[in-house]
Amino acid sequence: MTSPDSSSEPTNVLVDRLAVLDSTVVSDALDSLDLPAGLGGLRPAWGIPRFAGRARTVALEVDAGGKAGPHLATSVVADSRPGDVIVMANGRRLDVSCWGGILSLGCVQHGVTGVIADGCCRDVAEAQELGLPVYARGVSPRTARRRLRQRAAGVPVQVEDVTVAEGDLVIADDSGVVFVPADRAEEVLAAAEAIVEREAAISADIRAGIRIDQAMHDARLAGHQEEAR
């Protein structure tokens, strides 16, 4: 079950605000608030699709043998809603795929916005044909069967230095992937929107003929107008 959003706005409104931003300004906003910034190692498996949504987390672990469990992520996909983003936490493992074509089909049937696989994926052509964005660290034809099993779903997971909780916001585009803590979403989005305004003002000055070394200052980008002057 998706965690309830603790910000002042409904989650869908927050996702809509996030969707019109770029991962770069959201990452800068997180930096300004001393929160973990965006990640560059997760790249689109096909094309350069962009999306924003709510995280649904799946924690994986090594399959040590014994009785077979349910297929990875199937229960999460079956319970997903439009706007969800499936986050597969596989510790950057590159020798086996943790995402495949039938899972992609299930996601499309449920309106899932995209997939973040902290590891490898496979069946890339199927995901592309279905139009499902999949961001991963690489591709591998090796099946997860007898190599990986699902440890838990709906729990906080680690993706590099970022702890991702169920219901956190996610944006992915050509510059990378950014996770926004749900309980700080309003604050982060407001900071990102302010950065967009400052960058637009700097760009307008440069187009008007002002020298770039006069128009563009770190202090101005950070919002410290007096220092910029």
C-alpha positions in Angstrom: 0.0 0.0 0.0 1.3 3.4 -0.9 2.2 5.5 2.2 0.0 8.5 2.8 1.5 11.8 1.8 2.3 14.0 4.7 2.8 17.2 2.8 0.2 20.0 2.6 -0.8 19.1 -1.0 -2.4 15.9 -2.4 0.2 13.6 -3.9 -1.2 13.9 -7.4 -0.8 17.7 -7.3 2.8 17.4 -6.1 3.5 14.9 -8.9 2.0 17.3 -11.5 4.3 20.1 -10.2 7.3 17.7 -10.3 6.5 16.6 -13.8 7.1 20.0 -15.4 10.6 20.4 -13.7 13.9 18.9 -14.8 15.8 16.4 -12.7 18.7 18.9 -12.5 16.8 21.7 -10.7 15.2 19.2 -8.4 18.6 17.8 -7.6 19.9 21.4 -6.9 16.9 22.0 -4.6 17.7 18.9 -2.6 21.3 20.0 -2.4 20.2 23.4 -1.0 18.2 21.6 1.7 21.1 19.2 2.6 19.1 16.2 1.3 20.6 13.5 -1.0 20.8 14.8 -4.5 20.1 13.1 -7.9 21.7 10.0 -9.3 23.4 9.8 -12.7 24.2 6.1 -13.0 20.6 5.0 -13.7 20.1 5.4 -17.5 17.1 4.7 -19.8 17.1 1.3 -21.3 15.6 2.7 -24.5 15.2 6.2 -25.9 15.2 9.1 -23.4 11.7 8.9 -21.8 11.0 11.2 -18.9 8.4 10.6 -16.2 7.4 11.5 -12.6 5.4 9.5 -10.1 5.2 7.9 -6.7 7.7 5.2 -5.6 6.6 1.6 -5.0 9.6 -0.2 -3.5 10.8 -3.8 -3.9 13.8 -5.1 -1.9 15.8 -8.0 -3.5 18.3 -10.4 -2.1 20.4 -13.3 -3.2 18.4 -16.5 -3.7 20.1 -19.0 -1.3 18.0 -21.9 -2.5 15.1 -23.7 -0.8 11.4 -23.4 -1.7 10.7 -21.1 -4.6 8.9 -17.8 -3.7 6.7 -15.6 -5.8 8.2 -14.0 -8.9 9.9 -10.7 -8.2 7.6 -7.6 -8.0 4.4 -9.4 -9.2 2.4 -8.5 -6.1 3.5 -4.9 -6.3 2.7 -4.6 -10.0 -0.7 -6.3 -9.4 -1.6 -3.7 -6.7 -0.1 -0.7 -8.5 -2.1 2.3 -9.6 -1.7 4.9 -12.4 1.2 7.2 -11.6 3.2 4.6 -9.6 6.9 4.0 -10.3 8.3 0.6 -9.4 11.7 0.8 -7.7 13.7 -2.4 -7.7 16.5 -2.3 -5.1 19.2 -4.7 -6.3 22.3 -3.1 -4.9 23.7 -2.1 -8.3 24.2 -5.8 -9.2 25.1 -6.2 -12.9 25.4 -9.9 -13.4 21.7 -10.7 -13.5 18.5 -9.0 -14.6 15.9 -8.0 -12.1 13.3 -6.8 -14.6 11.8 -8.3 -17.7 9.2 -8.2 -20.4 6.2 -9.8 -18.7 6.6 -7.5 -15.7 6.6 -4.6 -18.2 3.4 -5.8 -19.7 1.8 -6.0 -16.2 2.9 -2.5 -15.5 1.3 -1.1 -18.7 -2.0 -2.9 -17.8 -2.0 -1.1 -14.4 -0.9 2.4 -15.7 2.5 2.3 -14.0 4.5 5.4 -15.1 8.0 3.9 -15.1 10.5 1.5 -13.6 13.8 2.2 -11.8 16.0 -0.9 -11.6 19.1 -0.5 -9.4 20.8 -3.3 -11.4 20.2 -4.8 -14.8 17.0 -5.3 -16.9 16.3 -7.4 -20.0 13.7 -7.6 -22.7 14.4 -4.0 -23.6 12.6 -4.2 -27.0 9.4 -5.4 -25.3 9.5 -2.4 -22.8 10.0 -0.1 -25.8 7.2 -1.6 -27.8 4.9 -1.2 -24.7 6.1 2.3 -24.2 7.2 1.7 -20.6 10.2 3.7 -19.5 12.8 1.6 -17.7 15.8 3.1 -16.1 18.6 0.7 -15.1 22.3 0.4 -14.7 22.7 -2.0 -17.6 21.2 -5.0 -19.4 21.7 -8.7 -19.0 20.0 -11.7 -20.5 20.4 -13.7 -17.3 17.2 -14.6 -15.5 16.6 -13.8 -11.8 15.3 -17.3 -11.2 17.6 -19.1 -8.7 19.7 -16.0 -8.5 17.5 -13.4 -6.8 14.4 -13.4 -4.6 12.2 -10.7 -3.2 13.0 -9.9 0.4 10.2 -7.4 1.0 7.9 -4.9 -0.7 6.7 -1.5 0.5 9.7 -1.0 2.8 12.5 1.7 2.7 15.2 0.7 0.3 18.7 2.0 -0.5 19.7 3.3 -3.9 23.3 4.4 -3.6 23.2 7.1 -0.9 19.5 7.7 -1.1 16.9 6.0 1.1 13.7 5.6 -0.9 10.5 5.0 1.0 7.1 3.9 -0.3 5.3 7.0 -1.6 8.4 9.2 -2.2 8.3 11.2 -5.4 10.5 10.2 -8.4 11.5 12.1 -11.5 13.6 10.6 -14.3 14.9 12.3 -17.5 17.9 12.7 -19.7 20.1 13.9 -16.8 19.3 11.1 -14.4 17.0 10.0 -11.6 16.0 12.0 -8.5 14.0 10.8 -5.4 12.2 13.4 -3.3 11.1 12.4 0.3 7.4 12.6 0.6 7.5 14.5 3.9 9.7 17.2 2.3 8.1 17.3 -1.1 6.4 20.7 -0.8 9.6 22.3 0.5 11.8 20.7 -2.3 9.4 21.6 -5.0 9.1 25.2 -3.9 12.9 25.4 -3.8 13.1 23.9 -7.3 10.5 26.3 -8.7 12.5 29.2 -7.3 15.6 27.9 -9.0 13.8 27.7 -12.4 12.8 31.4 -12.0 16.3 32.5 -11.2 17.8 30.5 -14.1 15.2 32.0 -16.4 16.2 35.5 -15.3 19.9 34.8 -15.9 19.1 33.4 -19.3 17.1 36.5 -20.2 19.9 38.8 -19.2 22.4 36.9 -21.3 20.0 37.0 -24.3 19.7 40.8 -23.7 23.5 41.1 -24.2 24.8 41.1 -20.6 28.1 39.3 -20.3 27.7 35.8 -19.0 30.3 36.4 -16.3 28.3 39.3 -15.0 24.9 37.7 -15.3 25.8 34.3 -13.9 27.0 34.1 -10.3 26.8 31.2 -7.9 25.3 33.6 -5.3 22.5 34.6 -7.7 21.8 31.0 -8.7 21.5 30.2 -4.9 19.1 33.1 -4.4 21.5 35.4 -2.5 20.6 38.6 -4.5 22.7 41.0 -2.4 25.8 38.9 -2.9 25.1 38.6 -6.6 25.0 42.4 -6.9 
